[in-house]
Amino acid sequence: MTIAATDEAVHVRAPGKINLFLRVGAVQPDGYHDVASAYQAVSLYEDVRAWPDDEFSVSFEDGSVDTSGLPTDASNLAIRAAKLLARTAGVPGGVHLEIAKHVPIAGGMGGGSADAAATLLACDALWGTMLAKEELHALAAKLGADVPFALSGGTATGTGRGDRLSPALATGSFHWVLAVAEFGLSTPAVYRELDRRRELASSAHGAHGALMAAPTTTPTVDTAVLQALRAGDARMLAEAVHNDLQAAALGLAPGLGGILELGESHGALAGLVSGSGPTVAFLVDDADSALELQIALSAARLNAVHVHGPVHGARIVHG
């Protein structure tokens, strides 16, 4: 039993992320895959406000993303996060959550995970549960592979299901231009498409399918990625970024190929689908290059957003 620490709303801001690198292992008997990923938290944030209440509820407020299709029932990840914390800490009451979304929905940038991470932190402060950082991270991992990273932010590598995090040193700031799609892609559907393509490649071509076949060893993050981050060198990083899911995402949403070509023809150092897509992230030299690319993509009627990273993870906002 705990006493609520405050009757005022607690406001927490948590970042979206870009997958700079994603290697996907073979499908496991449980249908999941081991992955090796490099994540960078970027300056596109979710804002979650939490008020004490008897019940658990969530509403969406004036963000920059259309939330009309999002569930507000018990299946909502933020509600699940609040209930998990309440159960764990023995909190008798509930919470009303108000979320302003800016990270694309089903866009491969971990927006829902950021909401869950922000909710854990907000409810911990609201209810005065005072959980240790390690305890919050353990709860985050139960909610989804990207939730622990949204709590910690910065730059990190993730292995296993993506939730075994190790901080990665990144110096300086990296500039990205995001081409945000007006539709979402289902992460499970993209993984299924990857498995289908790998199965097809190995059965149809035998040895020739080796390029598309799943790696037989546990996937790892290429050292070139870590070296480029440590050096703070965007051009080095551009040579090293990679996403095993990209071909599958392009198969399900072929229009993404044209967006990649457009960005690279207008000065991007590299372009890649972030995570399971459909957000396309373009790495650029600096803020000036980002502005030029943003203008070019906007002229092609794309929703283009300039962000930088790394940024910190979920934090309480005062005032």
Buried (B, 14 or more C-beta within 10 A) or exposed (E): EBEBBEEEBBBBBBBBBBBBBBBBBBBEEEEBBBBBBBBBBBBBBBBBBBBBEEEBBBEBEEBEBEBEEBEBEEEBBBBBBBBBBBEBBEBEBBBBBBBBBBBBBBBBBBBBBBBBBBBBBBBBBBBEBEBEEEBBBEBBBEBBBBBBBBBBBBBBBBBBBBBBBEEBEBEEBBBBBBBBBEEBBEBEBBBBBBBEBBBEBBEEEEEEBEEBBBBEEEBEBBEBBBEBBBBBBBEBBBEBBBBBBBBBBBBBBEEBBEBBEBBBEBBBBBBBBBBBBBBBBBBBBEEEBBBBBBEBBBEEEBBBBBBBBBBEBBBEBEE
